[in-house]
């Protein structure tokens, strides 16, 4: 069974809630084999319900060690935290990458051990369609990225301008704790360094995801070239209505809009 990405639990003090984000940010789905909805423990819906069950909370401690996941789920989680009247303190326990770094920006105070990191980059998504549809997908991403930058800028204040932030996101930038403090993305160092014994697994997962993305995009491009190439004689037998789907067998489709 997959480990829970987040966990809500009451801390020692009254009205204090500890929130742990360790792993993937994933939305709800649907099991087509069983014909039933699948509720993700990491979805914004589950997060909303858990917070609603504790309306008396005055302090939320958020601990993050995640390489990111779904933009839409993470953005909704960020928005819920920003709206919540409790004071939020974010602790980066290892990595706050991609959309997980956006969630971190909801903290009234962001605390980073000196050996922890953030990673910021532009959002991406899988797209299939004609030329006009692909151009629209690119334009939509520009809008989504512009909106996503506001979370960093609101936290950073005067320490970071949008031009510099855009350049860092275009370059997919890893930021040390020192750099996060300099740019206003964090507020203070933790008293001790983080335990990064599991850091290799997080990085390996992030790199594997990137490799899979590149592989899928290359494969799709090759398949599209094959579909648009002039037919060779003799003509192949018709593929039938499931022919196109068969071309994608063996490849995992992107899970959605990720960052």
C-alpha positions as CSV (number, residue, x, y, z in Angstrom):
1,X,0.0,0.0,0.0
2,X,1.3,3.5,-0.9
3,X,2.3,5.5,2.1
4,X,0.1,8.5,3.0
5,X,1.5,11.7,1.5
6,X,-0.1,13.8,4.2
7,X,-1.5,13.3,7.7
8,X,-3.5,15.5,9.9
9,X,-3.1,14.9,13.6
10,X,-3.6,17.0,16.7
11,X,-0.4,18.2,18.3
12,X,0.3,18.3,22.0
13,X,-1.1,21.7,22.5
14,X,-4.9,22.5,22.2
15,X,-5.9,24.0,19.0
16,X,-2.7,23.0,17.2
17,X,-2.7,20.8,14.2
18,X,0.3,19.1,12.5
19,X,0.1,18.5,8.8
20,X,2.7,16.3,7.0
21,X,3.1,16.4,3.2
22,X,5.5,13.6,2.3
23,X,5.3,12.4,-1.3
24,X,3.0,12.8,-4.3
25,X,0.3,15.4,-4.7
26,X,-2.5,13.5,-6.5
27,X,-6.2,14.2,-7.3
28,X,-9.2,11.9,-7.1
29,X,-9.6,9.4,-9.9
30,X,-11.9,6.7,-11.3
31,X,-11.3,2.9,-11.5
32,X,-12.8,2.0,-14.9
33,X,-12.4,-1.7,-14.2
34,X,-14.5,-1.6,-11.1
35,X,-16.6,1.4,-12.3
36,X,-16.1,3.3,-9.0
37,X,-14.6,6.6,-7.9
38,X,-11.2,6.4,-6.2
39,X,-10.7,9.0,-3.5
40,X,-7.1,10.1,-3.2
41,X,-5.8,10.7,0.3
42,X,-3.7,13.6,-1.2
43,X,-6.5,15.4,-3.0
44,X,-7.7,18.9,-2.2
45,X,-11.1,17.4,-1.5
46,X,-9.7,15.1,1.2
47,X,-7.6,18.0,2.6
48,X,-10.7,20.2,2.7
49,X,-12.7,17.6,4.6
50,X,-10.0,17.1,7.1
51,X,-9.6,20.8,7.8
52,X,-13.4,21.2,8.1
53,X,-13.5,18.5,10.8
54,X,-11.3,20.8,13.0
55,X,-12.8,24.3,12.9
56,X,-11.2,25.2,16.2
57,X,-7.6,25.1,15.0
58,X,-5.6,28.2,15.8
59,X,-2.1,27.0,14.7
60,X,-1.2,24.7,11.8
61,X,2.3,23.3,11.6
62,X,3.0,22.1,8.0
63,X,5.9,19.7,7.4
64,X,7.0,19.2,3.8
65,X,9.2,16.7,2.0
66,X,7.7,16.4,-1.5
67,X,8.9,16.7,-5.1
68,X,5.4,17.9,-6.2
69,X,2.6,16.5,-8.3
70,X,-0.7,17.8,-9.6
71,X,-0.9,21.6,-10.2
72,X,-4.6,21.8,-9.6
73,X,-4.6,19.8,-6.4
74,X,-1.7,21.7,-5.0
75,X,-3.0,25.1,-6.0
76,X,-6.3,24.2,-4.2
77,X,-4.5,23.1,-1.1
78,X,-2.5,26.3,-1.1
79,X,-5.7,28.4,-1.4
80,X,-7.3,26.5,1.4
81,X,-4.4,27.2,3.7
82,X,-4.3,30.8,2.7
83,X,-8.0,31.2,3.6
84,X,-7.7,29.4,6.9
85,X,-7.7,31.8,9.8
86,X,-5.1,29.8,11.8
87,X,-1.5,30.9,11.9
88,X,0.5,28.6,9.5
89,X,4.2,27.7,10.1
90,X,5.8,25.7,7.3
91,X,8.8,23.5,8.0
92,X,10.8,22.1,5.0
93,X,12.0,18.8,6.2
94,X,14.0,17.9,3.0
95,X,12.7,19.1,-0.3
96,X,9.8,21.4,-1.3
97,X,9.8,20.9,-5.1
98,X,7.5,22.1,-7.8
99,X,3.9,22.5,-6.6
100,X,5.0,21.5,-3.1
101,X,7.0,24.7,-3.0
102,X,3.9,26.6,-3.9
103,X,2.0,25.0,-1.0
104,X,4.9,26.1,1.3
105,X,4.2,29.8,0.3
106,X,0.9,29.6,2.3
107,X,2.9,29.7,5.5
108,X,3.0,32.9,7.6
109,X,6.4,31.7,8.5
110,X,8.6,29.3,6.4
111,X,11.4,27.5,8.3
112,X,14.2,25.7,6.5
113,X,17.2,23.7,7.9
114,X,20.4,24.9,6.2
115,X,20.7,21.6,4.3
116,X,17.2,21.6,2.7
117,X,16.2,22.7,-0.8
118,X,13.3,24.1,-2.8
119,X,12.9,23.7,-6.6
120,X,10.8,26.0,-8.7
121,X,10.0,25.6,-12.4
122,X,7.3,26.2,-15.0
123,X,4.3,23.9,-15.0
124,X,3.8,21.4,-17.8
125,X,1.1,19.2,-19.1
126,X,0.5,16.5,-21.8
127,X,-1.4,17.7,-24.8
128,X,-2.8,16.0,-27.9
129,X,-4.6,17.7,-30.8
130,X,-4.4,19.7,-33.9
131,X,-2.2,22.7,-34.4
132,X,-4.8,25.1,-33.1
133,X,-5.4,23.0,-30.0
134,X,-1.7,22.6,-29.2
135,X,-1.2,26.4,-29.6
136,X,-4.1,27.0,-27.2
137,X,-2.6,24.5,-24.7
138,X,0.7,26.5,-24.8
139,X,-1.2,29.7,-24.3
140,X,-3.2,28.2,-21.4
141,X,0.1,27.2,-19.8
142,X,1.4,30.7,-20.0
143,X,-1.7,31.9,-18.1
144,X,-1.4,29.1,-15.5
145,X,2.3,29.9,-15.0
146,X,1.6,33.6,-14.6
147,X,-1.0,32.9,-11.9
148,X,1.3,30.4,-10.2
149,X,4.1,33.0,-9.9
150,X,1.8,35.1,-7.7
151,X,2.2,32.7,-4.7
152,X,6.0,33.2,-4.7
153,X,5.8,37.0,-5.3
154,X,3.2,37.5,-2.5
155,X,5.5,35.6,-0.1
156,X,8.7,37.3,-1.2
157,X,7.5,40.9,-1.2
158,X,10.1,43.3,-2.3
159,X,12.9,40.7,-2.2
160,X,12.0,39.2,-5.5
161,X,10.6,40.8,-8.7
162,X,8.6,38.9,-11.4
163,X,11.3,39.2,-14.0
164,X,13.9,37.5,-11.8
165,X,11.4,34.8,-10.7
166,X,10.4,34.1,-14.3
167,X,14.0,33.6,-15.3
168,X,14.5,31.1,-12.4
169,X,11.4,29.2,-13.2
170,X,12.3,29.0,-16.9
171,X,15.7,27.6,-15.8
172,X,14.2,25.1,-13.3
173,X,16.1,26.3,-10.4
174,X,17.1,24.5,-7.2
175,X,17.4,26.9,-4.2
176,X,19.3,26.4,-1.0
177,X,17.9,27.5,2.3
178,X,20.2,30.5,2.2
179,X,18.9,31.5,-1.2
180,X,15.3,31.1,-0.1
181,X,15.9,33.4,2.8
182,X,17.6,35.9,0.4
183,X,14.7,35.9,-2.0
184,X,12.0,36.0,0.7
185,X,10.7,32.5,0.1
186,X,11.7,31.5,3.6
187,X,11.9,33.4,6.9
188,X,14.4,31.7,9.1
189,X,16.7,28.8,9.5
190,X,15.7,25.8,11.7
191,X,17.8,25.2,14.8
192,X,19.2,22.0,13.4
193,X,19.8,20.3,10.1
194,X,17.2,18.0,8.6
195,X,17.6,14.3,8.4
196,X,18.1,13.6,4.7
197,X,18.6,9.9,4.9
198,X,15.7,9.4,2.5
199,X,16.6,12.3,0.2
200,X,18.1,10.0,-2.5
201,X,14.7,8.3,-3.0
202,X,12.9,11.6,-3.4
203,X,15.4,12.8,-6.0
204,X,15.4,9.5,-7.8
205,X,11.7,9.6,-8.1
206,X,11.8,13.2,-9.4
207,X,14.4,12.3,-12.0
208,X,12.6,9.2,-13.0
209,X,9.5,11.2,-13.7
210,X,11.4,13.5,-15.9
211,X,12.9,10.6,-17.8
212,X,9.5,9.0,-18.3
213,X,8.1,12.3,-19.5
214,X,10.9,12.7,-22.1
215,X,10.5,9.1,-23.2
216,X,6.7,9.5,-23.6
217,X,7.0,12.7,-25.6
218,X,9.6,11.1,-28.0
219,X,7.4,8.1,-28.5
220,X,4.3,10.2,-29.2
221,X,6.2,12.3,-31.8
222,X,7.5,9.1,-33.5
223,X,3.9,7.7,-33.6
224,X,2.5,10.9,-35.0
225,X,5.0,10.9,-37.8
226,X,4.1,7.3,-38.5
227,X,0.4,8.1,-38.6
228,X,0.9,11.1,-41.0
229,X,3.3,9.4,-43.3
230,X,2.0,8.4,-46.8
231,X,0.8,4.8,-46.9
232,X,3.1,2.2,-48.4
233,X,1.8,-0.4,-50.8
234,X,0.4,-2.9,-50.3
235,X,-2.0,-1.1,-47.9
236,X,-2.1,-2.5,-44.4
237,X,-5.3,-4.0,-43.1
238,X,-7.5,-1.5,-41.3
239,X,-6.7,-1.1,-37.6
240,X,-10.3,-0.8,-36.5
241,X,-11.7,1.6,-34.0
242,X,-9.1,0.5,-31.3
243,X,-6.1,0.9,-33.6
244,X,-5.0,4.2,-32.3
245,X,-5.3,3.1,-28.7
246,X,-3.1,0.1,-29.5
247,X,-0.3,2.5,-30.5
248,X,0.0,3.7,-26.9
249,X,0.2,0.3,-25.3
250,X,3.1,0.0,-22.9
251,X,3.3,3.7,-22.2
252,X,1.9,5.4,-19.0
253,X,-0.1,8.4,-19.9
254,X,0.7,11.6,-17.9
255,X,-1.4,11.8,-14.8
256,X,-2.4,15.3,-15.4
257,X,-1.1,18.8,-15.2
258,X,2.0,18.7,-13.1
259,X,4.5,21.0,-11.8
